[in-house]
Amino acid sequence: MIKRTLALAAVAVAAALASPFAHAQAPEKKDVHISVGGKPAFYYLPLTIAEQLGYFKDEGLNVKISDFAGGSQSLQAVVGGSADVVSGAFEHTINMQAKKISMIAFVQMGRAPQISIGISKAKAGSVKTAADLKGMKIGVSAPGSSTNIILNAFIGKAGLKPSDVSIIGVGTGAGALAAIKSGQIDGTSNTDPIMTKLEMDGSVKIIADTRTMKGTEAIFGGPLPAASLYAPAKWVKENPNTVQALTNAIVRADKWIAKASATDVAKAVPAAYTMGDAALYMFSFDKVKDAFSTDGFIAEAGVKNTLKMLATYNPEIKPAEIKLNETFTNDFVKKANAKYK
C-alpha cells in the first residue's frame, strides 16, 4: 500500500513538472474585461489569436472582449471603470500621463502602427505633399484614436495643425469603405485589411504607410510601438498574476503569428473578419506581417520616438515632464518569453 501511494505521488509530481502551468501563480482576477477599438483589424490580430486559440483559457482566465468603434472609446471604457484592460495603441499611455492619469503598457502586439493614409481617387491628383491635405475631410476609426494620432503627426511634419483638417469617425469596417466610395470623405487614415481593399479597388492613393518597419522609419525616423495591452498602473500593481497571465497569452500569440502563414491566420480568425474575400484578407496579412511584434517586448527607442512624435503637434505633451519609465514595463514579457521560448 505504501509503495503504491509513493508511486502515485511520484506520477503526480512528474505530471506537475511536465505541465507548462505548474509553477504559475493563480490570477488574482480570473474574469478580465478587455476593451478594444476595431477588433477585426489586423492591428489587433494577436488579441484575436489569443482568444480563438484558447491561450487566455490556458492561463486560467475568462476574458470578455468589448469592441468599440475606435481606440479612444475603448480607453474611456477603462478610465470610466467598465473594463479592466485596454487593447490599444501604446501612445495613449503617454497622452494619459500628460493628463495626470497613470496607465502602463505591459505587452506589445505591434512594433509598427499598421496605419496607412490614403486619398480618394477624386482628390489624389491635387495632393503632392502632406500640406495639401489642408481643408480636407479625413476619415479615421474614431476621433482621438491611433488613426487620428498618426494623421496628426503626419500633417504636423508639414506644418499643419490638427484643426487644419476635418476629422470624421468612420470605424474600421464597412463604414470606412462606404465613406470613401460615397465621397463623404476626401481621404482616410485607417488600418488593414480596409486600406488594402481600398487600394486594390483603386479607391485611394496611399501617401503614407506604416505597415512595415521600413515605412514607419521613413515617416517618423524610427520604430513606433503600436498595439499593446495597457491598464491603470494601480490595477497592474494589484493584479500581477493576472497581468502575467494576460502577457503569457499575448506573447504566445505573437510567436504564433511570427511563424504563421496567411492561410493559417485566415483559418484562425472568425469568418466575418475576411469581409467575404479570404484571398484579399490573406494578401493584406502578408503586407502587414512585418509590423507585428515577435516577442512582446516594448523597445525603449520606440517609446522615446513616440514621445517625440506626439510632441510635434500636441502642446499638452511636454517631453521634460513625461516619465517614460512609468508608461511601460517589460518585466512580465521577460517571464513570458522564458516560459514560451
Backbone torsions as a table, in degrees:
resi	resn	phi	psi	omega
1	MET	NA	-43.5	-179.2
2	ILE	-64.6	-42.6	-179.6
3	LYS	-62.7	-40.3	-179.7
4	ARG	-65.4	-40.3	179.1
5	THR	-63.7	-44.1	179.5
6	LEU	-64.1	-38.3	-179.8
7	ALA	-65.1	-42.4	178.4
8	LEU	-64.7	-38.6	179.1
9	ALA	-64.2	-40.4	180.0
10	ALA	-63.4	-40.4	178.6
11	VAL	-63.7	-42.0	-179.6
12	ALA	-63.1	-42.5	179.8
13	VAL	-64.6	-44.2	-179.8
14	ALA	-61.7	-41.0	179.4
15	ALA	-65.1	-39.1	-179.9
16	ALA	-66.0	-42.2	-179.7
17	LEU	-66.9	-31.8	-178.9
18	ALA	-74.7	-24.5	-177.9
19	SER	-73.9	132.8	178.8
20	PRO	-68.2	-11.7	-177.9
21	PHE	-106.0	7.3	-172.2
22	ALA	-59.3	-39.9	-174.2
23	HIS	-100.6	6.5	-180.0
24	ALA	-75.1	137.4	177.0
25	GLN	-84.4	142.7	-176.1
26	ALA	-62.3	137.9	178.0
27	PRO	-60.1	138.3	176.8
28	GLU	-65.5	-32.1	-176.7
29	LYS	-130.6	103.4	-176.9
30	LYS	-77.9	-31.0	178.8
31	ASP	-93.6	109.0	-176.2
32	VAL	-118.5	133.3	179.9
33	HIS	-106.8	116.9	179.2
34	ILE	-108.0	131.7	175.5
35	SER	-104.2	144.1	-177.6
36	VAL	-145.7	154.0	179.5
37	GLY	-117.1	96.4	-180.0
38	GLY	92.8	50.9	-173.6
39	LYS	-55.5	-36.0	-178.9
40	PRO	-65.9	-16.2	-179.2
41	ALA	-66.3	150.0	177.1
42	PHE	-60.2	-25.3	179.5
43	TYR	-50.5	-34.7	-177.3
44	TYR	-110.3	21.6	-177.3
45	LEU	-55.1	-42.7	179.4
46	PRO	-58.3	-34.5	177.4
47	LEU	-63.5	-45.3	-179.5
48	THR	-65.5	-40.8	179.5
49	ILE	-64.3	-43.6	178.8
50	ALA	-60.6	-35.8	178.9
51	GLU	-73.4	-51.1	-173.7
52	GLN	-69.6	-32.8	-178.8
53	LEU	-92.0	4.4	175.0
54	GLY	77.5	18.6	-177.5
55	TYR	-67.6	-35.6	177.3
56	PHE	-64.7	-43.3	179.5
57	LYS	-64.0	-37.7	177.9
58	ASP	-59.2	-28.7	-178.8
59	GLU	-90.9	7.1	177.9
60	GLY	83.4	20.9	-177.1
61	LEU	-110.3	146.0	169.3
62	ASN	-109.8	101.0	-173.8
63	VAL	-100.5	127.4	173.1
64	LYS	-105.2	130.3	-179.2
65	ILE	-116.5	122.5	177.1
66	SER	-107.1	127.7	-176.4
67	ASP	-102.7	129.7	179.2
68	PHE	-115.0	172.8	-177.2
69	ALA	-67.2	-30.8	-178.2
70	GLY	-157.2	170.4	-176.1
71	GLY	-63.7	-31.6	-179.9
72	SER	-65.3	-34.8	179.7
73	GLN	-74.9	-36.6	177.9
74	SER	-67.9	-33.5	176.1
75	LEU	-64.3	-43.8	-179.7
76	GLN	-62.7	-29.7	178.2
77	ALA	-62.3	-38.3	178.8
78	VAL	-77.4	-42.0	178.3
79	VAL	-60.0	-37.8	-179.5
80	GLY	-80.6	-7.8	175.9
81	GLY	90.3	5.2	-179.7
82	SER	-88.0	-9.1	175.4
83	ALA	-139.0	162.6	-176.7
84	ASP	-95.3	-42.4	-170.8
85	VAL	-133.4	144.2	175.3
86	VAL	-101.5	134.4	165.8
87	SER	-100.1	100.2	-172.1
88	GLY	-160.3	-174.6	-176.3
89	ALA	-70.3	136.3	-178.3
90	PHE	-56.6	-37.4	-173.0
91	GLU	-58.5	-20.2	178.7
92	HIS	-64.4	-26.2	178.3
93	THR	-65.5	-35.3	178.3
94	ILE	-74.0	-45.0	178.4
95	ASN	-58.1	-40.5	-178.2
96	MET	-71.8	-35.3	177.4
97	GLN	-62.3	-36.5	177.5
98	ALA	-63.3	-22.4	178.2
99	LYS	-98.7	13.2	178.0
100	LYS	68.4	27.2	175.1
101	ILE	-117.2	120.0	-173.1
102	SER	-89.6	112.7	175.9
103	MET	-120.9	145.6	-179.4
104	ILE	-134.2	130.6	177.4
105	ALA	-87.1	136.8	-176.0
106	PHE	-124.8	-3.9	172.2
107	VAL	-160.9	141.4	-175.7
108	GLN	-103.4	141.7	175.1
109	MET	-109.0	-32.0	-178.8
110	GLY	-129.1	133.5	178.3
111	ARG	-98.8	-0.4	172.9
112	ALA	-145.6	151.0	-170.9
113	PRO	-64.6	-25.0	-177.5
114	GLN	63.0	22.1	-177.9
115	ILE	-107.6	133.6	177.6
116	SER	-118.4	154.0	175.3
117	ILE	-115.7	121.4	-178.6
118	GLY	-123.7	144.3	179.1
119	ILE	-108.5	138.3	-177.6
120	SER	-58.9	153.7	-178.6
121	LYS	-55.5	-36.8	-177.8
122	ALA	-68.8	-28.7	-176.2
123	LYS	-104.0	-14.4	-172.2
124	ALA	-55.6	-36.0	-177.9
125	GLY	-65.1	-22.2	-177.6
126	SER	-94.8	0.7	-178.0
127	VAL	-110.2	109.5	177.3
128	LYS	-104.5	-34.3	178.6
129	THR	-137.0	172.2	179.4
130	ALA	-60.8	-28.8	-179.4
131	ALA	-62.7	-25.1	-178.6
132	ASP	-74.0	-5.3	177.8
133	LEU	-78.9	-9.0	-178.6
134	LYS	-54.6	129.6	178.0
135	GLY	85.5	-4.5	-178.4
136	MET	-84.7	160.0	175.5
137	LYS	-96.5	115.9	-175.5
138	ILE	-116.3	127.6	178.5
139	GLY	-83.9	142.1	174.7
140	VAL	-135.1	167.1	179.9
141	SER	-59.7	-46.6	174.6
142	ALA	-160.5	143.9	178.5
143	PRO	-54.9	132.7	179.6
144	GLY	88.1	-5.7	-179.2
145	SER	-79.7	177.6	-178.6
146	SER	-63.1	-32.2	177.1
147	THR	-64.1	-36.2	176.4
148	ASN	-70.0	-42.0	-178.4
149	ILE	-63.7	-44.2	178.6
150	ILE	-63.6	-39.7	176.7
151	LEU	-61.7	-46.2	179.6
152	ASN	-57.9	-43.3	-179.1
153	ALA	-67.2	-39.0	-178.9
154	PHE	-64.3	-48.0	-179.3
155	ILE	-74.5	-25.5	178.3
156	GLY	-63.2	-33.2	178.6
157	LYS	-66.7	-19.5	179.4
158	ALA	-99.2	7.2	177.4
159	GLY	89.6	5.6	178.7
160	LEU	-89.4	152.8	174.8
161	LYS	-97.1	157.7	177.3
162	PRO	-53.9	-31.9	-179.1
163	SER	-74.9	-6.8	-179.8
164	ASP	-78.2	-8.1	174.8
165	VAL	-127.6	157.7	177.1
166	SER	-97.1	124.0	-176.9
167	ILE	-97.4	130.7	179.4
168	ILE	-129.1	124.8	178.2
169	GLY	-75.6	124.8	-178.1
170	VAL	-127.4	2.2	-178.5
171	GLY	76.2	-165.3	-178.3
172	THR	-125.3	14.8	-176.9
173	GLY	-125.0	-135.2	-176.1
174	ALA	-58.9	-32.0	179.8
175	GLY	-63.3	-36.5	179.1
176	ALA	-68.0	-39.2	178.2
177	LEU	-64.1	-47.8	-177.3
178	ALA	-63.7	-37.1	-177.4
179	ALA	-63.1	-39.3	178.2
180	ILE	-72.6	-48.7	-174.3
181	LYS	-66.5	-27.6	-179.9
182	SER	-89.1	-8.1	-179.5
183	GLY	84.1	10.5	179.0
184	GLN	-64.5	-31.2	178.5
185	ILE	-128.1	157.6	-179.8
186	ASP	-91.1	-19.4	-178.9
187	GLY	-168.6	175.0	179.9
188	THR	-149.1	147.0	171.8
189	SER	-111.7	112.1	-171.9
190	ASN	-154.1	-179.8	-175.1
191	THR	-106.2	174.0	174.8
192	ASP	-90.8	153.2	11.2
193	PRO	-85.3	-0.5	-178.1
194	ILE	-57.6	-45.6	-175.2
195	MET	-66.9	-38.6	177.8
196	THR	-65.5	-39.0	178.7
197	LYS	-62.3	-45.7	179.1
198	LEU	-63.8	-38.4	179.6
199	GLU	-66.2	-45.6	-178.8
200	MET	-67.3	-32.4	178.4
201	ASP	-73.6	-14.0	-175.7
202	GLY	79.7	16.5	-177.3
203	SER	-81.3	-24.7	179.8
204	VAL	-137.5	157.9	170.9
205	LYS	-111.1	121.8	-178.7
206	ILE	-74.8	126.8	179.2
207	ILE	-115.2	-10.8	176.2
208	ALA	-150.6	136.4	-171.7
209	ASP	-143.1	117.3	177.2
210	THR	-114.0	30.4	-179.9
211	ARG	-81.8	-5.9	175.8
212	THR	-133.7	161.8	177.1
213	MET	-63.1	-40.3	-179.4
214	LYS	-62.3	-43.9	179.7
215	GLY	-65.8	-38.7	178.6
216	THR	-64.2	-44.7	179.9
217	GLU	-65.4	-33.9	179.9
218	ALA	-65.0	-34.9	-178.1
219	ILE	-88.2	-43.2	-171.9
220	PHE	-112.8	3.1	174.4
221	GLY	78.5	9.1	-179.9
222	GLY	169.7	-176.0	-178.9
223	PRO	-72.0	154.9	175.9
224	LEU	-133.1	109.8	175.6
225	PRO	-53.8	135.2	-175.8
226	ALA	-114.6	-116.7	-177.3
227	ALA	-61.4	136.1	179.7
228	SER	-152.3	171.1	167.2
229	LEU	-100.5	128.0	176.4
230	TYR	-139.6	158.0	-175.4
231	ALA	-154.1	166.7	175.3
232	PRO	-56.3	137.9	-178.0
233	ALA	-55.6	-36.7	-179.4
234	LYS	-64.3	-40.7	179.9
235	TRP	-65.8	-41.1	178.7
236	VAL	-63.2	-42.7	-179.4
237	LYS	-65.8	-37.5	-176.6
238	GLU	-81.7	-17.4	-176.1
239	ASN	-130.2	54.9	-176.0
240	PRO	-61.8	-36.6	-179.7
241	ASN	-70.7	-35.6	176.7
242	THR	-66.7	-43.2	178.1
243	VAL	-62.4	-40.1	178.1
244	GLN	-63.2	-40.9	179.4
245	ALA	-63.9	-43.1	177.5
246	LEU	-62.3	-43.1	-180.0
247	THR	-63.6	-43.3	178.6
248	ASN	-56.6	-44.8	-177.9
249	ALA	-64.5	-42.7	-178.7
250	ILE	-70.7	-39.0	177.7
251	VAL	-62.3	-41.1	175.4
252	ARG	-59.3	-42.1	179.8
253	ALA	-66.1	-42.3	177.0
254	ASP	-56.7	-46.6	-178.2
255	LYS	-68.5	-34.8	177.8
256	TRP	-64.4	-45.8	-179.3
257	ILE	-62.8	-38.1	-178.9
258	ALA	-59.6	-29.6	-178.5
259	LYS	-102.0	-7.8	-173.3
260	ALA	-80.8	152.0	171.9
261	SER	-92.4	167.7	177.4
262	ALA	-61.1	-34.7	178.3
263	THR	-65.8	-41.7	177.8
264	ASP	-57.1	-45.5	-177.1
265	VAL	-66.1	-45.4	-179.2
266	ALA	-60.0	-33.7	178.7
267	LYS	-75.9	-28.0	-174.7
268	ALA	-82.6	-30.1	-175.8
269	VAL	-87.1	160.2	175.3
270	PRO	-57.0	142.5	-176.2
271	ALA	-56.0	-33.3	-177.9
272	ALA	-63.5	-23.9	-177.6
273	TYR	-66.7	-22.7	-179.2
274	THR	-83.1	-3.6	177.7
275	MET	54.7	33.2	177.4
276	GLY	77.8	7.5	-178.7
277	ASP	-138.6	83.1	-176.3
278	ALA	-62.6	-36.0	-179.3
279	ALA	-63.5	-44.5	178.1
280	LEU	-65.1	-40.2	179.6
281	TYR	-59.9	-45.0	-179.2
282	MET	-68.1	-37.5	176.4
283	PHE	-62.7	-41.4	179.4
284	SER	-64.7	-40.5	178.8
285	PHE	-58.8	-43.0	-179.5
286	ASP	-63.3	-27.8	179.7
287	LYS	-75.5	-27.0	-175.9
288	VAL	-108.0	-3.7	-173.3
289	LYS	-56.2	-36.0	-179.1
290	ASP	-61.5	-22.7	-175.3
291	ALA	-82.4	-11.5	-179.1
292	PHE	-80.1	144.7	173.1
293	SER	-68.2	145.9	178.3
294	THR	-101.4	-9.0	-175.5
295	ASP	-147.6	-1.9	177.7
296	GLY	87.7	-7.9	-177.9
297	PHE	-72.8	141.7	176.7
298	ILE	-100.6	116.2	-175.5
299	ALA	-76.4	130.7	-180.0
300	GLU	-60.8	-36.5	179.8
301	ALA	-62.3	-38.2	178.7
302	GLY	-69.1	-37.1	178.1
303	VAL	-62.5	-44.4	178.9
304	LYS	-64.5	-38.7	-179.9
305	ASN	-68.0	-33.8	177.8
306	THR	-64.5	-43.5	177.9
307	LEU	-60.8	-43.4	179.4
308	LYS	-62.1	-42.3	-179.5
309	MET	-63.5	-46.3	-178.5
310	LEU	-64.1	-37.0	-176.9
311	ALA	-69.8	-16.6	-178.0
312	THR	-69.2	-23.0	-177.2
313	TYR	-131.9	-13.7	-176.5
314	ASN	-108.6	105.8	-178.1
315	PRO	-65.4	-16.7	177.9
316	GLU	-72.8	-20.7	179.7
317	ILE	-88.1	108.6	178.1
318	LYS	-111.0	100.8	-173.7
319	PRO	-47.4	-38.5	-177.7
320	ALA	-66.3	-20.6	-177.1
321	GLU	-99.1	-7.6	-178.1
322	ILE	-89.5	128.0	176.6
323	LYS	-98.9	94.3	-174.4
324	LEU	-61.8	-31.4	-178.6
325	ASN	-68.1	-10.0	177.5
326	GLU	-100.6	4.4	179.5
327	THR	-100.9	-12.1	-179.3
328	PHE	-156.0	160.4	173.3
329	THR	-146.6	144.3	175.0
330	ASN	-108.5	8.7	-177.4
331	ASP	-59.8	-43.5	-178.2
332	PHE	-73.2	-34.7	179.5
333	VAL	-65.7	-37.8	178.0
334	LYS	-59.0	-44.6	179.8
335	LYS	-68.3	-37.3	-179.8
336	ALA	-65.2	-39.3	179.7
337	ASN	-70.9	-28.5	175.8
338	ALA	-69.5	-30.6	-179.0
339	LYS	-81.3	-41.4	-178.4
340	TYR	-115.9	83.0	-176.4
341	LYS	-80.9	NA	NA
